[in-house]
């Protein structure tokens, strides 16, 4: 009875995942968001097939097809985290330390097949990936200017990360085979709920989730109400007066300075100016000013770090990252190239 119910619930989830994949392939242009989403959906589907009660309790995946099982288990938290971060955080960039950690995590899963001592790191690394997903969700909320996406991702990504932590911890505690019925039911039901909610939100409610933020920056002042237009004029005036030079400027501080509700300011910057991320909005002003200084022969001896401080950055690292993202090279290279032309 329970095996039949497990198959039915998981079959529903797999069917929805399949429809999502077909939709992405047929109706979306390939970009990082769609590729990462496809990878996430496929690995979740593979995991659900592999973890069916009948298949898992048979032990076949632990013997004849252990390498397939190991690859799916190792990739699942990685691709889920990558897919959600790409979808909900515009212009997300993988850092070298993240790639190194992922490589170590995946390698440890295969090594653990011959050396069980590595099993601890396997589970621990998977847990840390979900914890990191939760951490990023919390710390980047303040920069999201897409109000509907912000509200959705706050609880969806939190629930997805918590579900990943609970399932990984339970699997670590209970082992790989002969798992209790309650675990299979909990896993099947929670995954079905998350998949249904995500599918409805992504395809029916918020279809523009899949837009590439770099290529689709469109704003229209015509979409703003008279009250929002008044906020836009105050915002433009404030930016012309270099409020963006304030170190640690946040959407909340800017809203307080303009004496306007934060949600209204988010809408004005997003709908009126076309930005989906507050940090990108501020960085564009800061890097433009930095380029003017770097290209000025009179200020050729001005240290890079002094320029970073002057345009509002608290340290050199964030300035260099923002500069490279917008200009495509670091400040030193930009200065040398500019002077060589002159």
C-alpha positions as CSV (number, residue, x, y, z in Angstrom):
1,X,0.0,0.0,0.0
2,X,2.7,2.5,1.0
3,X,4.8,1.6,-2.0
4,X,1.9,2.3,-4.3
5,X,1.2,5.6,-2.6
6,X,4.9,6.5,-2.8
7,X,5.0,5.8,-6.5
8,X,1.8,7.8,-7.1
9,X,3.1,10.9,-5.3
10,X,6.5,10.8,-6.8
11,X,5.1,10.1,-10.3
12,X,3.0,13.3,-9.9
13,X,6.1,15.3,-9.0
14,X,8.2,13.8,-11.8
15,X,5.4,14.6,-14.3
16,X,5.4,18.2,-13.2
17,X,9.1,18.4,-13.5
18,X,9.0,17.0,-16.9
19,X,6.4,19.5,-18.1
20,X,8.6,22.3,-16.7
21,X,11.6,21.0,-18.6
22,X,9.6,20.8,-21.9
23,X,8.3,24.3,-21.3
24,X,11.8,25.7,-20.8
25,X,13.2,23.9,-23.9
26,X,10.4,24.9,-26.2
27,X,9.6,28.5,-25.1
28,X,12.8,29.9,-23.6
29,X,16.0,31.1,-25.0
30,X,19.0,29.5,-23.5
31,X,20.7,31.6,-20.8
32,X,22.2,30.9,-17.4
33,X,18.8,31.0,-15.7
34,X,17.2,28.4,-18.0
35,X,20.3,26.1,-18.1
36,X,20.6,26.1,-14.3
37,X,16.9,25.6,-13.9
38,X,17.0,22.6,-16.4
39,X,19.9,21.1,-14.5
40,X,18.1,21.5,-11.2
41,X,14.8,20.0,-12.5
42,X,16.5,17.0,-14.1
43,X,18.6,16.1,-11.0
44,X,15.5,16.4,-8.7
45,X,13.6,14.1,-11.1
46,X,16.5,11.6,-11.1
47,X,16.7,11.7,-7.3
48,X,13.0,11.1,-7.0
49,X,13.1,8.1,-9.3
50,X,16.2,6.7,-7.5
51,X,14.7,7.2,-4.0
52,X,11.4,5.4,-4.7
53,X,10.6,3.1,-1.8
54,X,10.6,0.0,-4.0
55,X,13.9,0.9,-5.7
56,X,15.7,2.1,-2.6
57,X,14.8,-0.8,-0.4
58,X,15.8,-3.3,-3.1
59,X,19.4,-2.1,-2.8
60,X,20.0,-2.2,-6.6
61,X,21.2,1.4,-6.7
62,X,23.8,0.6,-4.0
63,X,25.2,-2.4,-5.9
64,X,24.9,-2.6,-9.7
65,X,24.4,1.1,-10.3
66,X,26.3,2.6,-7.4
67,X,28.1,5.1,-9.6
68,X,24.8,6.5,-11.0
69,X,23.4,6.8,-7.4
70,X,26.6,8.5,-6.2
71,X,26.6,11.0,-9.0
72,X,22.9,11.9,-8.4
73,X,23.4,12.2,-4.6
74,X,26.5,14.4,-5.0
75,X,25.0,16.7,-7.6
76,X,21.5,17.1,-6.1
77,X,22.3,19.8,-3.4
78,X,24.8,21.5,-5.8
79,X,22.4,21.9,-8.7
80,X,19.4,22.8,-6.5
81,X,21.4,25.6,-4.9
82,X,22.8,26.7,-8.2
83,X,19.4,26.7,-9.9
84,X,17.6,28.7,-7.1
85,X,20.4,31.2,-6.8
86,X,20.5,31.8,-10.5
87,X,16.7,32.2,-10.6
88,X,16.2,34.5,-7.7
89,X,19.5,36.5,-7.5
90,X,20.2,38.5,-10.6
91,X,23.8,38.5,-12.0
92,X,24.8,35.7,-9.5
93,X,28.5,34.9,-9.9
94,X,30.2,31.7,-8.7
95,X,33.3,32.4,-6.7
96,X,36.5,30.3,-6.9
97,X,36.1,29.1,-3.3
98,X,32.6,27.9,-4.1
99,X,33.8,25.9,-7.1
100,X,36.6,24.4,-5.0
101,X,34.1,23.4,-2.3
102,X,31.7,21.8,-4.8
103,X,34.6,19.9,-6.4
104,X,35.7,18.6,-3.0
105,X,32.1,17.6,-2.1
106,X,31.5,15.7,-5.3
107,X,34.9,14.0,-5.2
108,X,34.3,12.9,-1.6
109,X,31.1,11.1,-2.5
110,X,32.9,8.9,-4.9
111,X,35.9,8.4,-2.6
112,X,33.6,7.4,0.2
113,X,32.5,4.3,-1.7
114,X,35.9,2.8,-1.0
115,X,36.8,4.8,2.1
116,X,33.8,5.1,4.5
117,X,35.6,7.7,6.6
118,X,34.8,10.2,3.9
119,X,31.1,9.6,4.4
120,X,31.0,12.3,7.2
121,X,32.3,15.0,4.8
122,X,29.8,13.9,2.2
123,X,26.8,14.5,4.4
124,X,28.4,17.5,6.1
125,X,29.2,19.2,2.7
126,X,25.6,18.7,1.5
127,X,24.2,20.2,4.7
128,X,26.5,23.2,4.4
129,X,25.3,23.8,0.8
130,X,21.7,24.0,2.0
131,X,22.8,26.2,5.0
132,X,24.6,28.5,2.6
133,X,21.5,28.7,0.4
134,X,19.6,29.8,3.5
135,X,22.3,32.3,4.4
136,X,22.3,33.9,0.9
137,X,18.5,34.1,0.9
138,X,18.5,36.1,4.1
139,X,21.5,38.4,3.4
140,X,20.5,39.3,-0.2
141,X,16.8,40.1,0.4
142,X,17.5,43.8,0.9
143,X,18.9,44.2,-2.6
144,X,16.0,42.7,-4.5
145,X,13.9,45.3,-6.2
146,X,11.3,43.0,-7.8
147,X,8.7,43.1,-5.0
148,X,6.7,40.0,-6.0
149,X,9.8,37.9,-6.4
150,X,11.2,39.2,-3.1
151,X,8.1,38.2,-1.2
152,X,8.0,34.7,-2.8
153,X,11.7,33.9,-2.5
154,X,11.9,34.9,1.2
155,X,9.7,31.9,2.2
156,X,10.2,29.5,-0.7
157,X,14.0,29.4,-0.7
158,X,13.9,29.3,3.1
159,X,11.5,26.3,3.1
160,X,13.5,24.6,0.3
161,X,16.8,25.0,2.2
162,X,15.2,23.7,5.4
163,X,13.7,20.8,3.7
164,X,17.1,20.0,2.2
165,X,18.7,20.2,5.6
166,X,16.1,17.9,7.2
167,X,16.2,15.3,4.4
168,X,20.0,15.2,4.3
169,X,20.3,15.0,8.1
170,X,17.7,12.2,8.3
171,X,19.4,10.3,5.5
172,X,22.7,10.6,7.4
173,X,21.1,9.3,10.6
174,X,19.0,6.6,9.1
175,X,21.4,5.2,6.5
176,X,20.9,4.4,2.8
177,X,18.6,1.3,2.7
178,X,15.5,0.0,4.6
179,X,14.5,3.6,5.4
180,X,11.3,3.9,7.4
181,X,7.9,4.5,5.7
182,X,7.5,7.9,7.4
183,X,10.7,9.2,5.8
184,X,9.6,8.2,2.3
185,X,6.2,9.8,2.8
186,X,7.6,13.0,4.3
187,X,10.1,13.3,1.4
188,X,7.5,12.6,-1.3
189,X,4.8,15.0,0.1
190,X,7.2,17.9,0.9
191,X,8.8,17.6,-2.5
192,X,5.4,17.5,-4.3
193,X,4.2,20.6,-2.4
194,X,7.4,22.6,-3.2
195,X,7.3,21.5,-6.9
196,X,3.7,22.5,-7.3
197,X,4.1,25.9,-5.7
198,X,7.3,26.6,-7.7
199,X,5.7,25.5,-11.0
200,X,2.5,27.6,-10.5
201,X,4.5,30.7,-9.4
202,X,7.1,30.5,-12.1
203,X,4.9,29.7,-15.0
204,X,1.5,31.2,-14.2
205,X,2.1,34.0,-11.8
206,X,5.6,35.3,-12.5
207,X,6.6,34.3,-16.0
208,X,9.2,37.1,-16.2
209,X,11.3,35.2,-13.6
210,X,13.2,33.7,-16.5
211,X,14.2,37.0,-18.0
212,X,18.0,37.6,-18.4
213,X,18.5,40.8,-16.2
214,X,21.5,41.9,-18.3
215,X,19.7,41.8,-21.6
216,X,16.3,42.8,-20.5
217,X,16.7,46.0,-18.5
218,X,13.6,47.9,-19.4
219,X,12.0,50.6,-17.5
220,X,9.1,52.8,-18.3
221,X,8.0,55.9,-16.4
222,X,4.6,55.6,-18.1
223,X,3.9,52.6,-15.8
224,X,4.2,54.8,-12.7
225,X,1.4,56.5,-10.8
226,X,1.6,60.3,-10.1
227,X,2.7,59.5,-6.5
228,X,5.4,57.2,-7.8
229,X,6.5,59.8,-10.4
230,X,7.0,62.3,-7.6
231,X,9.2,59.7,-5.8
232,X,11.2,59.2,-9.1
233,X,11.9,62.9,-9.4
234,X,13.1,63.0,-5.8
235,X,15.2,60.0,-6.4
236,X,16.9,61.5,-9.5
237,X,17.6,64.7,-7.7
238,X,19.1,62.7,-4.8
239,X,21.3,60.7,-7.1
240,X,22.5,63.8,-8.9
241,X,23.5,65.1,-5.5
242,X,25.7,62.0,-5.1
243,X,23.8,60.3,-2.3
244,X,25.2,57.1,-3.8
245,X,28.6,58.1,-2.3
246,X,27.3,57.2,1.1
247,X,29.1,54.1,2.4
248,X,26.7,51.3,3.3
249,X,23.8,52.9,1.4
250,X,20.8,50.6,1.5
251,X,17.3,50.7,0.0
252,X,15.9,51.4,3.5
253,X,18.3,54.3,4.1
254,X,17.6,55.8,0.8
255,X,13.8,55.5,1.4
256,X,14.2,57.2,4.7
257,X,16.2,60.0,3.1
258,X,13.5,60.5,0.4
259,X,10.7,60.2,3.1
260,X,8.9,57.5,1.1
261,X,7.8,53.9,1.8
262,X,10.5,51.3,1.0
263,X,8.1,49.3,-1.2
264,X,7.2,52.3,-3.3
265,X,10.9,53.1,-3.8
266,X,11.5,49.5,-4.9
267,X,8.8,49.8,-7.5
268,X,10.0,53.1,-8.8
269,X,13.6,51.8,-9.3
270,X,12.4,48.5,-10.8
271,X,9.4,49.6,-13.0
272,X,10.5,53.1,-13.7
273,X,14.2,52.7,-14.3
274,X,14.4,49.0,-15.1
275,X,16.7,47.7,-12.3
276,X,16.0,44.4,-10.6
277,X,18.8,44.8,-8.0
278,X,19.5,47.7,-5.7
279,X,23.3,47.0,-5.5
280,X,23.4,47.1,-9.3
281,X,21.6,50.4,-9.4
282,X,24.0,52.0,-6.9
283,X,27.1,50.4,-8.4
284,X,26.4,51.7,-11.9
285,X,26.6,55.3,-10.5
286,X,29.7,54.6,-8.4
287,X,31.6,52.8,-11.2
288,X,30.7,55.6,-13.7
289,X,32.2,58.2,-11.4
290,X,35.3,55.9,-10.7
291,X,35.9,55.6,-14.5
292,X,35.9,59.4,-14.8
293,X,38.6,59.7,-12.1
294,X,40.7,56.8,-13.5
295,X,40.6,58.4,-17.0
296,X,41.7,61.8,-15.7
297,X,45.5,62.4,-16.3
298,X,45.5,65.0,-13.5
299,X,44.6,62.2,-11.0
300,X,46.9,59.6,-12.5
301,X,48.7,59.1,-9.2
302,X,45.5,58.8,-7.1
303,X,45.6,55.3,-5.5
304,X,42.8,52.9,-6.5
305,X,41.8,52.4,-2.9
306,X,41.3,56.1,-2.5
307,X,39.0,56.2,-5.5
308,X,37.1,53.2,-4.1
309,X,36.5,55.1,-0.8
310,X,35.6,58.3,-2.6
311,X,32.8,56.6,-4.6
312,X,31.3,54.9,-1.6
313,X,33.0,51.5,-1.1
314,X,34.2,50.4,2.3
315,X,37.1,48.3,0.9
316,X,38.9,47.4,-2.3
317,X,37.4,44.0,-2.8
318,X,33.8,45.0,-3.5
319,X,34.9,47.9,-5.6
320,X,37.1,45.6,-7.8
321,X,34.3,43.0,-8.2
322,X,31.7,45.6,-9.1
323,X,34.1,47.3,-11.6
324,X,34.9,44.1,-13.3
325,X,31.3,43.1,-13.6
326,X,30.3,46.4,-15.2
327,X,33.4,47.3,-17.2
328,X,34.9,43.9,-17.9
329,X,38.3,44.6,-16.5
330,X,39.8,45.7,-13.2
331,X,40.5,49.4,-12.4
332,X,44.2,49.2,-13.0
333,X,43.8,47.7,-16.4
334,X,41.1,50.3,-17.3
335,X,43.5,53.1,-16.3
336,X,46.4,51.7,-18.3
337,X,44.3,51.1,-21.4
338,X,42.8,54.6,-21.2
339,X,46.1,56.3,-20.9
340,X,47.7,54.2,-23.6
341,X,45.0,55.5,-26.0
342,X,45.8,59.0,-25.1
